[in-house]
Amino acid sequence: MRVQPYKTLDNRIDGAVIMLVDVDELRRSREYAESIVATVREPLLVLDADLRVQTASQSFYQTFKETPATTENRFFYELGEGQWNVPELRRLLEETETRGDGVEGFEVEGELRAIGRRTMLLNARRFSQETGQRSLILLAIEDITARKELETALRLRVEELAAADRSKNEFLALLAHELRNPLAPMRIAVQVLESPGADSAAIEQARDMMGRQIQNMARLIEDLLDVSRITRGEVRLRKERVELADLLRRAVELTHHLMESRGQELSLSLPPELIYLDADPTRLDQIFGNLLNNASKFTPAGGHVRVTAELVSDGAETPGEVVVRVRDDGCGMAPDTLPRVFDLFMQADRSYDRAGGGLGIGLTLVRRLVELHGGSIEAHSEGLGKGSEMVVRLPVLPQRSTESERPDETVGGTAAEPEPSPGAAAPRRVLVVDDNVDMVESLALLLRLRGHEVEVAYDGPGALKTASSFHPEVVLLDIGLPGLDGYQVASRLRQRRRAARVLLVALTGYGQEEDQLRALEAGFDHHLTKPIDPQVIYDLIARPLLA
C-alpha cells in the first residue's frame, strides 16, 4: 500500500491518495533477476543509477578475489585499485538512463591485483524497477585476455607470413638475377669460341671467363644447399686436429688472385704460437673463404683486406680461444644493418652491393658453421664508408709440448705457389654414363683428349650392356638414370667377376650425406657432386687401380 498527499492547485493538502499495489509479481521478478546474477558463470555487477554496486555474482567474487564487504555499496569506479576508473566508461554508464540504451564491447586493460594483467570486455544494460524507482544497470565483465593474445599472435603470424612471402619473391627475383649474370658472359664466350676469326688470345680469354663463371654458379648453388642442410640440422662436421695457420694461408691463397685482379692488397698476420683446433677443415675453408670473398666484394679497387689471428686465454690451465679478424677499408655498414647482417637473404644497403652481387646467404652460412664449431662471430663497422670487421672466435685445443713456435709472419700481395698437379695418367678404358647427352659427350671429349679410351651410355640397361663388351677400368656413373638407376647399375656391376675391381665413381646432383652413404653401400668407390671440377676426375683416374 502506498499513500501520497492530494494537493490542490494552490498547493494545499486537501486529502490523501491511497494506492494498493500487488507487489508479489515484482518481488518474484526481482528474486528471479537476483538468482540469475548469483548463478551466472560470468562476472556480473548490478549498479544503481549513481553507479554504486548493489550486488554482484559469485563469479565476480571468485574471479577478482573480492567479497561482498569490499564490493557492495561502493562506487563501481572505486573497486579494486582504480582499474575501472576510466572516464569514458564512467560517462557511458551514467548516460544509460537518459539514452535508454547500454554499453557495447568496451575494453579495459590493466593490472589486476589478484590475477595480473588482463583485458576485460564490458557490456551494460539498463533495466527498470518498480514504478517510481530509478533504473538499475546490469554490467557483465568478460575476460578476453586469451582471445586478445591469440588475435595478436595471429596478426603477428600473418605479418610474418606476408614478410616471408615478400622475402621469397624478392629472393626468387634475386636468384634469377644471379643465375643470369654468369649465363650471359658464358653465352658470349661460346660465340667467341665459335667465331672463325677468333685468335688464340681471344679463345684463351673466353675459356678463362667461362671457367670463372661456372665456378661462381657452382659456389652459389653449394651455398644454397648448405644453408638448407644446416637449417634442417643435416650437416655433420668431420672434425680432426687442424692447424690454424695452414687454414688461413690456404684461404688467402684461394682469394689472392681475385683480390689481385681488383687491385686490392691482402695481408695475413699470424701469432707466434702453433694453434690447433678440433674442427672440420673443409667447413673452416668455407668460413674464411666466404669472409674474404665478402670483404673483397665490398672493398673498392686499391683497398686493403687484413687478416689477423690472436690467441686469447684466461689462464695457463685453459686453452682459451683464437680470435680471427677479417678487416677491410671498404664501404662499411650503417648502424641499423649490423644487427641483421647475419640474417638469411640479408643484403646490406652498400654502395657496391649490386656490383658485388650475391644472394645474402654467405654470412648466414658462416655464422651457422661457426656456431656448429662452438664459436661465435660478430660484425663491426663505424658506419658507411669506414670499412667493416668480422670477428670469429673459435675454441682451441691444448698445445702439446712437442709443438714448436712459429716466427711472426705477414703475407701481403703474394700467395704460396700451389702444389703441382700430377702428370698425365696412363691411358684407361673409361665408361661414361649419364642421361644428359651434353654431359656425356663433353666429358668423353675431355677424357679422349687426355689419351683415354672412352665409351658412353645414356641409361642403366645400356651401361650394363656396354660394360659387358667394353670391360672398362673406370666407370663414371650418374645416379638418376632411366631403366635402372645408378645404384642398381653399380650393384650389378660389382656382382660381375671382371667388374669387381672396376673404379666406380658416382657423378650426381644428389649431394646430401645420406646420398653419399647410399652410394658407398651400392658399391661406388667415390661420390662426386655436380658440377664437378674435371681435374678431380683426372686425379681419380690417375690413381693406381686395384690388382
C-alpha positions in Angstrom: 0.0 0.0 0.0 1.3 3.5 -0.9 -0.1 6.8 0.5 0.5 10.1 -1.2 -0.9 13.5 -0.3 -3.6 15.1 -2.5 -2.8 18.7 -3.2 -5.0 21.5 -4.7 -4.0 23.9 -7.4 -2.6 26.3 -4.8 -0.5 23.5 -3.3 -2.7 22.9 -0.2 -3.1 19.4 1.1 -6.8 18.6 0.7 -6.7 14.8 1.3 -4.8 11.6 0.6 -4.4 9.2 -2.2 -4.2 5.5 -1.2 -2.9 3.0 -3.8 -2.9 -0.7 -3.3 -0.2 -2.4 -5.5 0.2 -6.1 -5.9 4.0 -6.5 -5.3 4.1 -10.2 -5.5 4.9 -10.2 -9.2 7.6 -7.5 -8.8 9.1 -9.4 -5.9 9.2 -12.6 -7.9 10.8 -10.8 -10.8 13.4 -9.2 -8.6 14.2 -12.5 -6.9 14.4 -14.2 -10.3 16.9 -11.5 -11.5 18.9 -11.8 -8.4 19.1 -15.6 -8.8 20.4 -15.1 -12.3 23.0 -12.7 -11.1 24.1 -15.1 -8.3 24.4 -18.1 -10.5 25.7 -16.8 -13.9 29.2 -18.0 -14.8 30.5 -14.6 -16.0 31.3 -11.8 -13.5 28.2 -9.6 -13.2 27.5 -6.4 -11.2 24.2 -4.7 -10.5 24.7 -0.9 -10.2 22.3 1.8 -9.3 21.9 5.0 -11.3 24.8 6.5 -9.3 27.0 3.6 -10.3 27.0 2.2 -6.8 27.2 -1.6 -6.6 24.0 -3.2 -5.3 25.1 -6.8 -5.7 27.5 -9.0 -7.6 27.6 -12.5 -8.9 29.5 -15.2 -7.2 31.7 -15.4 -10.3 32.8 -11.8 -9.8 33.9 -12.5 -6.3 35.8 -15.6 -7.4 37.4 -14.0 -10.4 38.6 -10.8 -8.8 39.2 -12.3 -5.3 36.7 -9.8 -3.8 34.0 -10.1 -1.1 30.6 -8.5 -0.6 32.1 -6.3 2.1 34.6 -4.9 -0.3 32.2 -4.6 -3.2 28.6 -3.8 -2.2 27.5 -0.1 -1.7 30.8 1.1 -3.2 31.0 3.1 -6.4 32.0 0.8 -9.3 34.9 3.1 -10.3 36.4 2.8 -6.8 36.6 -1.0 -6.9 40.0 -2.7 -6.7 42.8 -0.3 -7.3 41.1 2.1 -9.6 41.4 -0.1 -12.8 37.7 0.5 -13.5 38.1 4.3 -13.2 38.0 5.0 -16.9 36.4 8.4 -17.7 34.9 7.3 -21.0 33.4 4.2 -19.4 32.0 6.2 -16.5 30.4 8.6 -18.8 28.8 5.9 -20.9 27.4 4.2 -17.8 26.0 7.4 -16.4 24.2 8.2 -19.7 22.5 4.8 -19.9 19.4 6.1 -18.1 19.0 9.2 -20.2 19.8 7.4 -23.5 17.8 4.3 -22.8 20.5 2.1 -24.3 23.5 0.3 -22.9 27.3 -0.1 -23.4 28.6 -2.5 -26.0 32.1 -4.0 -26.1 34.0 -1.6 -24.0 37.6 -2.9 -23.4 39.5 -2.2 -20.3 43.1 -3.4 -20.0 45.1 -3.1 -16.8 46.9 -4.7 -13.9 44.5 -6.5 -11.5 45.8 -7.2 -8.0 44.6 -10.8 -7.8 45.0 -12.1 -11.3 47.7 -9.9 -13.0 47.4 -8.0 -16.3 44.1 -8.7 -18.1 42.0 -7.4 -20.9 38.3 -7.2 -19.9 35.3 -6.7 -22.2 32.4 -4.8 -20.6 28.7 -4.8 -21.7 26.0 -3.0 -19.8 22.1 -2.9 -20.0 19.6 -0.7 -18.1 16.6 -2.4 -16.6 13.6 -0.9 -14.8 12.5 -1.4 -11.2 9.1 -0.8 -9.6 7.2 2.3 -10.6 8.8 5.5 -9.2 12.2 4.0 -8.7 15.3 4.7 -10.7 16.6 2.1 -13.1 19.4 -0.3 -12.4 22.4 -1.2 -14.6 23.4 -4.8 -15.2 27.1 -4.8 -16.0 28.7 -8.0 -17.5 32.5 -8.4 -17.4 34.2 -10.9 -19.7 38.0 -11.8 -19.5 39.1 -11.7 -23.2 42.9 -11.8 -22.4 43.4 -15.2 -24.1 41.4 -14.1 -27.1 43.3 -10.9 -27.5 46.7 -12.7 -27.1 45.5 -15.2 -29.8 44.4 -12.3 -32.1 47.8 -10.6 -31.5 49.7 -13.9 -32.2 47.6 -14.5 -35.4 48.2 -10.9 -36.6 51.9 -11.2 -36.0 51.9 -14.6 -37.8 50.0 -13.1 -40.7 52.6 -10.3 -40.8 55.4 -12.8 -40.6 54.0 -14.9 -43.4 53.4 -11.8 -45.5 57.0 -10.7 -44.9 58.2 -14.3 -45.7 56.3 -14.2 -48.9 57.8 -10.9 -49.8 61.2 -12.2 -48.9 60.6 -15.3 -51.0 59.5 -13.2 -54.0 62.5 -10.9 -53.6 64.8 -13.9 -53.2 63.5 -15.6 -56.3 63.9 -12.4 -58.3 67.4 -12.0 -56.9 68.2 -15.7 -57.6 67.1 -15.3 -61.3 69.3 -12.2 -61.5 72.3 -14.0 -60.0 71.9 -17.1 -62.3 71.5 -14.9 -65.4 74.7 -13.0 -64.5 77.1 -15.8 -65.2 75.0 -17.2 -68.1 75.3 -14.0 -70.1 79.1 -14.0 -70.4 79.1 -17.8 -70.9 76.8 -17.4 -73.9 79.1 -14.6 -75.3 82.1 -16.8 -74.7 80.6 -19.6 -76.6 80.0 -17.2 -79.5 83.7 -16.2 -79.3 84.8 -19.8 -79.5 82.6 -20.4 -82.5 83.8 -17.3 -84.3 86.1 -18.2 -87.2 88.1 -15.0 -86.7 88.9 -15.7 -83.0 92.7 -15.9 -82.4 94.4 -17.9 -79.7 94.3 -14.9 -77.2 90.6 -14.4 -77.7 89.9 -18.2 -77.3 92.1 -18.2 -74.1 90.2 -15.2 -72.7 86.8 -16.8 -73.4 87.8 -20.1 -71.9 89.1 -18.4 -68.7 85.9 -16.3 -68.5 83.7 -19.4 -68.8 85.7 -21.2 -66.1 85.3 -18.3 -63.7 81.5 -18.0 -64.3 81.0 -21.7 -63.9 82.9 -21.5 -60.6 80.6 -18.7 -59.5 77.5 -20.7 -60.3 78.8 -23.7 -58.5 79.6 -21.7 -55.4 76.1 -20.1 -55.5 74.4 -23.5 -55.7 76.6 -25.0 -53.0 75.8 -22.1 -50.6 72.1 -22.5 -51.2 72.3 -26.3 -50.5 74.5 -25.8 -47.4 72.1 -23.3 -45.9 69.2 -25.7 -46.5 71.1 -28.6 -44.9 72.2 -26.6 -41.9 68.6 -25.2 -41.3 67.3 -28.8 -41.3 70.1 -30.0 -39.0 71.6 -32.3 -41.6 75.2 -31.1 -41.6 77.6 -33.2 -39.6 81.1 -32.0 -39.0 84.1 -34.3 -39.8 86.3 -32.9 -37.1 90.0 -33.5 -36.8 93.1 -31.8 -35.3 93.7 -28.8 -37.6 96.5 -26.2 -37.6 95.0 -22.7 -37.9 97.9 -21.1 -39.8 97.6 -23.7 -42.6 93.9 -23.0 -42.9 94.3 -19.2 -43.1 97.2 -19.5 -45.6 95.0 -21.7 -47.8 92.1 -19.2 -47.6 94.4 -16.4 -48.5 95.9 -18.3 -51.4 92.4 -19.1 -52.8 91.3 -15.5 -52.8 94.6 -13.8 -53.6 94.1 -13.9 -57.3 90.6 -12.4 -57.0 91.9 -9.5 -55.0 94.9 -9.0 -57.2 92.6 -8.7 -60.2 90.7 -6.0 -58.4 93.8 -4.1 -57.3 93.3 -4.9 -53.6 96.0 -5.7 -51.1 95.6 -8.7 -48.9 97.8 -9.3 -45.8 97.9 -12.1 -43.2 99.4 -11.8 -39.7 99.7 -14.9 -37.6 100.6 -15.3 -33.9 103.9 -16.9 -32.9 102.2 -19.9 -31.3 101.1 -23.0 -33.1 97.3 -23.0 -32.7 95.3 -26.2 -33.2 91.5 -26.6 -33.5 89.2 -29.5 -33.3 87.4 -28.7 -36.5 86.2 -29.7 -39.9 88.9 -28.3 -42.3 86.5 -28.2 -45.3 84.0 -26.1 -43.3 86.7 -23.8 -42.0 87.8 -23.2 -45.5 84.3 -22.3 -46.3 84.0 -19.9 -43.4 87.2 -17.9 -44.1 86.8 -18.1 -47.8 83.4 -16.6 -47.6 84.6 -13.8 -45.3 87.5 -13.0 -47.6 85.3 -13.0 -50.7 82.8 -10.8 -48.9 85.5 -8.4 -47.8 86.8 -8.2 -51.4 83.3 -7.7 -52.8 82.6 -4.6 -50.7 86.1 -3.1 -51.0 86.9 -0.8 -54.0 89.9 -1.1 -56.2 93.1 -0.2 -54.4 91.5 -1.1 -51.0 93.0 -3.3 -48.3 91.9 -6.5 -46.6 93.8 -7.6 -43.5 93.5 -11.0 -41.7 94.9 -11.3 -38.2 94.8 -14.1 -35.6 95.3 -13.9 -31.9 95.3 -16.5 -29.1 93.3 -15.4 -26.1 93.5 -17.4 -22.8 92.1 -16.8 -19.4 94.9 -18.7 -17.7 97.7 -21.3 -18.1 95.4 -24.2 -17.4 92.8 -23.3 -20.1 93.5 -23.5 -23.8 91.3 -20.4 -24.4 90.2 -19.4 -27.9 91.6 -18.0 -31.1 90.2 -14.7 -32.4 90.4 -14.2 -36.2 89.7 -10.8 -37.6 89.0 -10.0 -41.2 89.2 -6.3 -41.7 88.6 -4.2 -44.8 88.5 -0.5 -45.6 85.6 -0.8 -47.9 82.1 0.7 -48.0 81.2 -0.3 -44.4 77.7 -0.7 -43.0 75.1 1.5 -41.5 74.3 1.1 -37.7 70.8 -0.3 -38.4 72.3 -3.0 -40.7 74.7 -4.6 -38.1 72.1 -6.4 -36.1 70.7 -8.0 -39.2 73.8 -8.7 -41.2 73.8 -12.4 -40.5 70.1 -12.9 -41.3 69.2 -15.1 -44.2 68.9 -13.3 -47.6 70.0 -10.1 -45.9 71.7 -7.7 -48.3 73.1 -4.6 -46.6 72.5 -1.2 -48.3 76.0 -0.7 -49.5 77.2 1.3 -52.4 78.9 -1.7 -54.0 76.0 -4.1 -53.3 74.7 -4.9 -56.7 78.1 -4.6 -58.2 79.2 -7.4 -55.9 76.0 -9.4 -56.4 75.2 -12.3 -54.1 72.1 -13.7 -52.5 72.7 -12.6 -49.0 73.3 -16.1 -47.7 77.1 -16.2 -47.3 77.2 -14.6 -43.8 74.2 -16.7 -42.6 76.1 -19.8 -43.7 79.3 -18.6 -42.0 77.6 -17.8 -38.7 75.9 -21.2 -38.5 79.1 -23.1 -39.4 81.0 -21.1 -36.7 78.3 -21.9 -34.1 78.5 -25.6 -35.1 82.2 -25.5 -34.1 81.3 -24.0 -30.7 82.4 -20.5 -31.7 80.8 -17.1 -32.4 81.0 -14.3 -34.9 80.4 -10.6 -34.7 80.2 -7.8 -37.2 81.6 -4.3 -36.6 81.6 -1.1 -38.6 81.9 2.5 -37.7 79.5 3.4 -40.5 79.2 3.8 -44.2 82.5 4.4 -46.0 84.5 3.4 -42.9 85.1 -0.3 -43.6 84.0 -3.4 -41.8 85.4 -6.1 -39.5 84.3 -9.6 -39.0 85.5 -11.2 -35.7 85.4 -15.0 -35.4 86.1 -16.7 -32.1 86.8 -20.5 -32.0 87.8 -22.8 -29.1 91.4 -24.1 -29.4 92.9 -27.4 -28.4 95.6 -27.6 -25.7 99.1 -27.2 -27.0 101.4 -30.3 -27.0 104.8 -30.0 -25.5 106.5 -31.1 -28.8 104.8 -28.3 -30.8 107.3 -25.6 -31.6 106.6 -21.9 -32.0 106.5 -20.1 -35.3 108.1 -16.8 -36.1 105.7 -14.0 -36.7 104.9 -13.7 -40.4 102.9 -11.4 -42.7 101.8 -12.4 -46.1 100.9 -9.4 -48.3 100.3 -9.2 -52.0 101.7 -12.7 -52.7 100.4 -16.2 -52.1 102.2 -19.5 -51.8 102.6 -21.5 -55.0 100.1 -24.3 -55.3 101.3 -27.9 -55.4 102.0 -29.0 -58.9 99.4 -31.3 -60.5 100.3 -34.9 -61.1 101.5 -35.7 -64.6 99.3 -37.3 -67.3 97.7 -40.5 -66.2 98.3 -43.8 -68.0 95.5 -44.4 -70.6 92.4 -46.1 -69.1 89.3 -47.6 -70.5 86.6 -45.3 -69.2 82.8 -45.8 -69.4 80.8 -42.5 -69.0 77.1 -43.0 -68.2 74.5 -40.1 -68.0 71.1 -39.4 -69.5 72.3 -35.8 -70.2 73.7 -36.2 -73.7 75.8 -32.9 -73.5 77.3 -34.0 -70.2 78.3 -37.4 -71.6 79.7 -36.1 -74.9 81.6 -33.2 -73.3 83.2 -35.4 -70.6 84.0 -38.1 -73.1 85.7 -35.5 -75.3 87.8 -34.2 -72.4 88.9 -37.7 -71.5 89.8 -38.7 -75.1 91.9 -35.5 -75.4 93.9 -36.8 -72.4 94.5 -40.1 -74.2 91.9 -42.3 -72.5 89.7 -44.8 -74.4 86.1 -43.9 -73.8 82.7 -45.4 -74.4 79.4 -43.9 -73.4 75.9 -44.9 -72.4 72.7 -43.0 -71.7 70.6 -45.3 -69.4 71.0 -48.1 -66.9 70.5 -51.1 -69.2 72.8 -49.6 -71.8 75.5 -49.1 -69.2 75.4 -52.8 -68.3 75.4 -53.9 -71.9 78.3 -51.6 -72.9 80.3 -52.7 -69.8 79.9 -56.4 -70.8 81.7 -55.8 -74.1 84.0 -52.9 -73.3 85.3 -54.1 -69.9 86.0 -50.6 -68.5 88.6 -49.9 -65.8 86.8 -46.8 -64.7 83.0 -46.1 -64.7 81.8 -42.6 -64.3 78.1 -43.2 -63.5 75.2 -40.8 -63.0 72.6 -41.8 -60.3 69.3 -40.6 -61.9 69.2 -42.9 -64.9 66.2 -44.2 -66.9 65.6 -48.0 -66.9 67.9 -48.7 -63.9 69.3 -46.1 -61.6 73.0 -45.7 -60.8 72.7 -47.6 -57.5 71.3 -50.6 -59.3 73.9 -50.5 -62.1 76.7 -50.2 -59.6 75.4 -53.1 -57.5 75.0 -55.4 -60.6 78.5 -54.4 -61.9 80.0 -55.4 -58.5 78.4 -58.8 -58.8 80.4 -59.5 -62.0 83.7 -61.0 -61.5 85.5 -58.9 -64.2 84.0 -55.7 -62.8 84.7 -56.4 -59.1 87.8 -54.2 -59.2 86.5 -51.5 -61.5 86.8 -48.0 -60.2 83.2 -46.8 -59.8 82.6 -43.1 -59.4 79.2 -41.5 -58.9 78.6 -38.3 -60.7 75.4 -36.9 -59.4 73.4 -33.8 -58.5 72.3 -35.6 -55.2 74.9 -34.3 -52.7 73.5 -34.9 -49.2 75.2 -37.1 -46.7 72.7 -39.9 -47.0 73.2 -39.9 -50.8 77.0 -40.4 -50.3 76.4 -43.2 -47.8 73.9 -44.9 -50.1 76.4 -44.7 -53.0 79.1 -46.4 -50.9 76.7 -49.1 -49.9 75.8 -49.7 -53.5 79.5 -50.3 -54.4 80.8 -46.9 -55.5 84.3 -46.0 -54.6 83.8 -42.3 -54.8 80.8 -39.9 -54.8 81.2 -36.5 -56.7 78.5 -33.9 -56.7 77.8 -31.9 -59.9 79.1 -29.6 -61.2 82.4 -31.4 -61.0 85.9 -30.0 -61.5 87.3 -32.1 -64.3 90.7 -32.1 -62.5 89.2 -34.1 -59.7 88.2 -36.8 -62.2 91.6 -36.7 -63.8 93.2 -37.2 -60.4 90.9 -40.2 -59.6 91.6 -41.9 -62.9 95.4 -41.3 -62.4 95.4 -43.4 -59.2 96.7 -46.9 -59.4 93.9 -49.4 -59.9 93.4 -52.4 -57.7 95.1 -55.6 -58.9 
